Amino acid sequence: MNQIYPYSLSGTARTSINTTSGATELKTGKSSLEMTDFMKLLAAQMANQDPTNPTDNNEFIGQMAQFASLQAMQDLRQLSLEQYGASLVGKKVVVASYDANGKYVEDTGVVDYVNYSSGSPCVVVNGKAYDLYSVMQVNSDTYKSPETSPELTVPEDSN
């Protein structure tokens, strides 16, 4: 069984594709902890600590600060992905994916819109949705070749 992992994880889910004898199975697992998960871990840590050698309160506060910082970075990453996706609307892109047979396929077209309903931005090119990480190349569709300059006329000298 081969497992193929995307080179990047989305903010809320990691996707793995298991390929066995031509069949493709999609599994999605949670890749990030939320504040409630952290609080459960913290409560379990406090409940199971050695009563003769309790954990320092500053250590708990430090762990909470680290978690809050991590959460802020994940939120910033998600916002950055959403803004990047929006910036691609109207641009000519090359996207890559694998078809049902596992063959690498590239598609070229203009990004019509970005779909955010799956939690991770997807660009829609030629009527098909592609994960933002599938974008391999971006070109401006508004590129125009330089116009030829009109002939310049030099005023005659009045001497």
N, C-alpha and C positions, 0 to 999 in steps of 0.2 A: 504494500500500500504506500503510495506516495502522498505526502502532505505538502501542499503549496500554501505558503503564507504570504499575504501581501507585504510589501516592504515597510508599510506603515500601518499603525493601528488607528482606528477612528476613536473619537473621544469616549464612546460608550460601548463599542462592541468590536471584538476581533473576529474576523471571519476566516475559517479554514476550509479548504476544499480537499476532500479525500477522493482520490481517483483509484479505483480498483476495477480492473477488467473493463475499462471503457465507461463505467458508470460514475457519475459525479454526485457526490453528496455534500450538501452545504450545511455547515454547523456554525452557529453563532454563539459566542460566549461573552460574558461580561468581563471587561478588561480594566475597569476602574472602580475604585471604592467611592462610595458616597459618604456623606457626613454621618448618616445613620449607621453604616457599616463600621466606620471608625469608632463611633461611640460604643457600639456593641463590643468591639475588640478592647477598647479602653476599660469598659465595665468588667469584662472577663479577666483582664490583666489585674485590675484592682481586687477582684474577688478571689483570685488565685495567688495573690502575693504572699510571701512569708510574713506572718504577723510580727515576728521578732526582728525582721529587717525590712520594713516597708519601703516602697519606692518613693523617692523624693518628689514632692509636688512640682518642683521646677522641671523635672523630667517630663511629667504629664503635660505641663504647659508648653514645653518645647515641642513635644510631639504634636500637640494641637496646632501650634503655629506652623510647623512643617506641613501638616496636612492642609491647612488653609492656604498656604503658599502654593502647594501642588494643585489644589482645586482652582486657584486663580489662574495658574499657568494653563491648565486644561481649558478653562473658559476662554482665555485669550487665544489659544490655538484654534478653538472652534470658531471664534469670531473671525480670525484671520482667514480660515478656510472659506467661510461664507463670503467674505469680502473678495477673496481671490476668485471664487466662482462667479460672483456678480460682475467682476471686471472682465470676464471672458465673453459676456453676452455681446454678440455682434462681431466677434473676432473669428477668423478662420483658424481652425485647429486640426491637428492630427491626433486621433485617439487610437488606442490599441486595446485589444481584448482577445479572449480565446472563444472560439465558437463551440458548439455542442460536441464537436469531434476532438476538441483540444487543440485545434489549429490556430496559430497566431494570426490575427487579422487586424489590419489597420483601416481606419475610415477617416476621410477628410471632409470637412464641411464647416459651415458657420454655426456657432453656438446660438440656438434659438432662444433658449431660456435655461434657468437653473432651477432644479427641483430640490426643495429642502425637506420634503415630507418624510424621508427615510431616516432623518437625523444626521445624515452626512450628505453634503451637497453633491448632486449629480448634474452633469451638463447634458443637455439634450442636443444631439447633432444628427441631422438627417432623420428625425423622428425616433431615434433610439437614445435611451438614457445610458450614460457612462459615468462611472465613479470618477471623481475629480482627479484621482491618482492615475487614471488612464490617459490623461492628456500628456502627449509626448512632445508636441510642438505647438507654438502659438504664433500666428501671423496676424497683422492688422489687415482687415478686409477693406479698409479705407485707403490703402496705399494707392497713390496715383503717380504715374511717371512725371518727371519734371516737364513742365510746358516749355516749348521752345520760345525763346525771347523774341519779341518783335524786332524787326530791323530798326536800328537806331539811325536817326538822321542827324547829321552835324550841321548846325547853322553856318551859313556862309559868312565869311568875314566881310564886314562892310567897308573896308578900306579901299 
